[in-house]
Amino acid sequence: MRASRLATVFVFDDVLLEGPGMRGPRLRFVHGCVTSLRDALSRRGHELLVLRGDPRVVVPELARSLDVQVVTWNRDPGAYARRRDAAVAAALDSSGRRGVSFKDHVVFEASEVAPCQDRPIAVYSPYRKAWWRRHAQAPPRAPRVWSLPPGFEAWPETALPTLPLLGATIDGATIETPGEAAAQQRLTCFLENAGASYRENRDRPALDATSRLSAAIRFGTIPIRECFRRAAEAIEDDPRRRAGLEKWIDELIWREFYQAILDEDPTRAWRNHRPEFDAMEWEEDDEGFDRWSTGRTGYPFVDAGIRELRATGHMHNRLRMVVASFLTKHLLIDWRRGARFFMEWLVDGDPASNSGGWQWAASTGTDAQEVLRVFNPILQSKRFDPEGDYIRRWVPELAGLDAQAIHEPWTLPLVAAGHPAPLVEHEPARRRALERHARIARGPSDP
């Protein structure tokens, strides 16, 4: 599709700005990405118009004022985004204009991958096989750099809204550098360095062993197709990278899997994938949730993960699994409560991946494992942070402990000042979780 005139527009959606998911770190990242995009377009002689309001009103009004005939955007599988975009398309249509959406958030949408004939996507392994079959038919191609058509002469006078005007909380959180250039640099650095050892080091949070591209992929500052393509090229250039980068590619396909589930049914973002768990007896434990969400469970590895999140808007993936398992298994608190907390704090918060990961941890989602998984936070700590370096960084009151004591500080004669005792004991909590899940497996009692 080629245009004689082009208006590039970004709208800060009031619905999203006013929701709980746009905390300071995430809004700062998005604002930085918009600023970077505006500057990049300016270097190419083009202008980015930045507006704030309801896209269902703002976009059709702008199209009418500029006499634009076609408006394009990239699809978002979320429930709200679908309703919003459908309303924009309907408003454009009513004024004789066209709204055209494109695939950009994923390599393949759910309709393009058919792992189980006409049945819903439910298990990763068959999806992965079907994904690769589809990939063989249409592998990602190198992107083309298009020349930009001229802009419009009658252009509204606007300025990029400041963070305070958008309602951002200016705090000391250290976030990833936003924008396309920074994302490209991170991808190159990862492929040339840590990518080769990703398979063996990806679960070690104290190491700089992951790509840290999740926020860039979430907000589109680096195309997901480019990640796949460049990883394949890096393997071809140096086969010694194969094991590590193939594992990274597999993680990207996990993301596609969760996106496809949401694409099939947007209600799965907050609904149990396995409906039998609608009968699950969750605990109303406000004190437990408060201690978990502030990094005061008494388990250093769990607390370090939460504190990293609150300080940076990021959490290492191994910690996401461990802290989610602790909330849903040790405390038996509804996974949706934890998922909302993550969406409030994570810069890379994505409804599909967030719901998929939480339901995996809670054993209410797409998981082929029959034996209930209950992570032991002590063993997880010893295995993935053996020297305690990650814990020392985020739980400074334990920094003086050695590599043996730091995983179980409550066993010492004197507990470190400021560090709480464990909220629950692992083994009794594990048994309680097994029994609670066993009730679901047995089904409702006969009358």
N, C-alpha and C positions, 0 to 999 in steps of 0.2 A: 504494500500500500504506500503510494507516494503522494505527497501533498504539495500544493503550490505555496501554501503558507502554513506555519507551524507555531502554535502557542503551547509552551510547556508549563504545566501548572502543578503545584503541590498544595493540598488542602489539609490544614490541621483540623481534624474532625473533632468538633466539640463533644460528641458522645464519647469518644475515646479519651479525650483530655480530661473529662470529668469522671471517668471510671477509675476504679482502684488499680488498674493495671498500668497506669502511666505515672509511676513514681519518678522522683528526681533523676536517678541514674539512667533510666530508659529514655525519658524525655530529653535529657542532655545528649544521649547518643543519637537519637533521631534528629534533633535540632542540628547537631554537628554534621550528620549525613546530608541534610538539606542544604546547609551552608556550603559544604564541599561540592555538592551538585551544582548549586548556583554559581560558584566560582569557576567550576570546570566548564559550564555552558558559556559563561562570560568570556572565557579565553577563546572560545570558538565563535565569538560574535553573536551569541544568543542570550536571551534573558529568561530567567525562571520567575514566574509569577507565584508568589506564596500568599495564600489566603487562609483565613480561619472562619469556620462556621459549619453549617450542615451541608455536606456534599450534595444531598438530594435537592438543595435549593441553590447553592452557590454554583455548582457546575452547569446546570441548565441555564441559569441567568447569565453566566459568562459566555456560554455558547451563543445565546441570543444577541448579547451586546456586541460580540465580535463577528456575528453572522457566520459562525463555524458550522459546517455541515456534518462533520464526523468527529466524534470524541472517542478516544481509545484509552483503555487501561488494562492492567494485568489482573487476572482472576485471583481471588482469595477464597479458600474453601470454608472459612468460618461462617457460622450461622448469621451473625450480624452483618458481616461483609456482603454476604449473598443478598440479604434483604435490602441493604443500602444500595448495592449496585443495580439490583433489579428496579428499584425506585428511580434511580438516575436514568437508566435506560428507558423506562416508561415515560418520564418527563421529557426526555429528548425526542422520543417517538411522537409524543403528542404535539410537538412543535415542528414536526417534519424533518427531524434530524436523526442521525444514526448513532447508536452507541455500540462499539465493537470491543469485546474483551479478548485477551490473549493469554496463553499459558506461559508462565514465567517462573512460578514459585517452585516448580518441580521439573524433573526431566520427563516423567510420564504421569499423567493423571490416571485416576482409578479406571476410567473407561478404556484406557489404552493397554491395561495389563489385566489379563484374565486367568488367574491361577487356578480357579475352581469352577470353571464354566460359569453358570449363572448364580452361584452361591456367593454370599458376602465374603469379603476378605477377612480371614480370621487367624491364620497362622503364618508366621514369617517365612519358614523354609519354602513352602510352595510358591509364595509370593516372590521370593528372591529368585527362584528358578525361572518363573514367568517373566520377571523383570529383565533378566539377562537375555531371554529369548527375544523379548521386544527390543532390547538394546542392540542385538545383533542385526536386526532389521533396519534400525535407524540410530546409529551412534551419534553422539553430539558432535557438531561441526564447529570449526573455528569461527568466531563471530566476525561479521563484517562491520567496518566502520563507515557509516553513512555520512554523506554531506548533509548538513541541515538546511532545510528550506528557510527563506527569510521569515522574520517574525511579522507582527502586526504593528501598524503605525499608531492606531488608536488604542494604546495600551494603558490599562489602569495604573494610576500612581499608587504603589504599595511599597512597604518595607518589610523585611523579614522580622516577624514578631520576636521580641526578646524572650529569654527563658522566664524571667519573672512575670511578664505579661501572659505567658502561656500557663502559668501556675506551677512552674517547676520549683522543687525544693533544692536550693543550692547548698549542697553539703560536701563533705570531704571525700566522697566515694571516688575511688580510682577506677575509671572505666577504660575500655579499649578505645584507641584512637579511632574516631568515626571516619567514614568516607571511603570512596573507591580506591584511592591511591594506597591508603593504609592497608586495606584488605588485600590488594594485589601483592603488596610487600610481604604481608604475613603468609600468604599462600606460597610465594616463592621461597621464603625462608624455611617454611615447614617442609616443602618438597625436597629441598636441597640438604636439609639437616635432620631434624627430628623424625621426619617421615619414615626413614629407613628402619628405625628402631621402634616405631609406633606400636607394633604388635606386643612387644615385651614390656614397654614402658608406659603405655597409655593409662594404666590404672594406678600410677604412682603420682599422687598429687603434689609431692614436693619437687618433682622434676618439671622442667619446661618441655613436655613431651607430646603435647597436643597442638592442633592447629590454631585454636582460639578464634575460629572463624564463625562460630554459631550465630553471633549477633549480626555479622555481615551478611550471612546467608539468609537469616530471618528477615532482614530489612532490605535485601536486594542490592546491596552495594557490591556484591560479587555474584555473578550468575552461578547457580548450582551446576549448570551444564559445563561451565568452564572448570569447576573443581574436578569433575569426572574426567574431562578431556585432558587436563594438564597432569593429573595423576597418572593416567595411562601413558602419556608422553614421557613422564619422568621414569616410569618403569622401563620403557623401551630404551631410553637413554642410558640407564644404569640398572641392569637386572638385579643388582644387589639390594635394590630398594623394594623388590617385589613383595616380599612377605609383609613388610610394614605397611606399604601403601595399599596393598590389596585388602588388608584389614581395615584401613581407613575408608576405602571405597565401600566395604561392607557396612560400616557405620552410616555412611551417607544413604545407603539403600534402606537401612532401618528407618531413617528419616522419611524416605519416600513411602515406606510401608505405613507409617502413622499418618502421613498426609493423605494417603489413599483411603484409609479408614474414615477419616473426617470428610473426605470428598464424597464418599458413598452416603454418609449419614452424619450431618453436622451435629445432631443431638448427642452423638457419642462423646463429645468433648466433656460432658458432665454426667453422662449416663453409663451405668455399668455395662461393659461389653457382654458380660455373662449375666443374663437377667436373674439367675437364681440368687445372685448376691444382693438383689434388692431387699431380701429378707435378712441380711446381715445385721447383727446386733452390735452397733458401734457404741463406744463409750462417749458420754458427754463430760469430758474431762478438761475443763477450762484451765485448771492449774497445770496439768500436764502439757497442754498445748502451749501455754505461756512459757513454760520452761524450755520446751523444745524450740519454739520460735525465737527465743532470745539466746540460744546457745548455752543453756544451763541444765542440761540433762544429767551431768556428772560423768558422762562418757566422753572422753577427750576428742575422739575422732568425730563423733556426731556433732559435738559443740564447735569444733574447728570448721566444719562444713557450713554450719549456719552462720557463724561469725564472718567467714569469707564472703558469703552471700550478702550479708547486711553491709559489709564494708566496701564491696566492689561491684555488686550487681551480677556477680558471676559465681558459679559453684562448679567444681570439677565433677565430671560425670560419675566417677566412682562414688563420690560423696553424695550425689543426688540419689543414688540407689540406696546407700546405707541410711541416710537420714529419712528417706521415704519409708523404708522398711521399718525403721524404729518407730515412726509415728503410727503406721498402720498395723504393725504386728506386736510390738512391745507395749504400745499404749492403746491399741485397738481404736484409734480415732479415724473417722471417715476420711478416706483418701481425698475427697473433694475439698475438705478444709485445708489440707496441705497443698493441694493443687492451686487453690486460690492464693495462698500465701506465696507460692513460687511465682505465680503470674504477677503478683504485686511487686516483687523484688527483683526478679531476673531481667536483665537487659535483653537477653535473647528469648524471653518468654514467648512461646508459640503454642496455641491451643492444641494442635495435633500432637506434637512431641511431648508436651507437658502432660496431657491426659494419658497418652500411651505409656509414658514412663511411670506415672503414678499408678495406673491400673496394673502394670507389670509388677511393681513393687507390692501392691496390695493383693495380688493374685485374683483380681476380679476381671482381668482383661484378656488380651491375646497372648496366652502363654501355654505352650504345649506340655510343660512340666507337670507331672501328676503329683509328685511329693511337694508338700507345702514348703516354700522357701522362706526361711526366717534367718536373716543375716545376724551373725554374732558380732556385735560391734567391737568386741575386744579382739577377736581373731582377725576381723577385717583391718583393724588398726595395725596389728602386728605384721600382717602380711603385706599391706600396701603402703605403710609408713614405718618401716622397721626401725629406723633410727629416730623417729619422732620429730623429724624436721618440720613437717607440715603442721603438726600439733603445736610445736614451739612458736611457729609464726603467728598462729591465730588464737592460741590460748596461752598468752604470755605468763600467766601466773604459774604455769607448769614448766617454764623454760629451763629451770635449774635442775630438772629431773633427768636421770640417765635413760638410756634407750630401753631398759627393762621396766623401770617403774612408771614411765610416762603414760603407758597404755592402761594401767590400773592404779592410779594414784591413791585410791581409797584403801589399798592394802598397806600403805605406809603408816608408821606410828603417828606421824603428824601430817594431816592433809594440808596441801598448799593453801595459803591464805587466799580467800576469794573463790576457791573452787568448790562447788557443791558436791555432796554425796550423790551416788547414783539414784536417779529417780525411781527406777525399778531394778530388780535383779533379773539377769538375763534368763536363767533357766525357768523360773516360775512363769515369767512373761511368755516365754516360748511355748510352754505347755498350755497356757491359757489360750494363746492364738491357735494352736493345733486343735483344741477342743471346740473353739468357736467356729472354725472353718469346717470341722467334722460335722457339726450340726447342719451346715448348708449341704454337705455331701449326702447326709442321711435323708434330707428332705423334710417336709412338714410331718408332724406326728399324726398318727391316725386318731380320729375323734373317738 
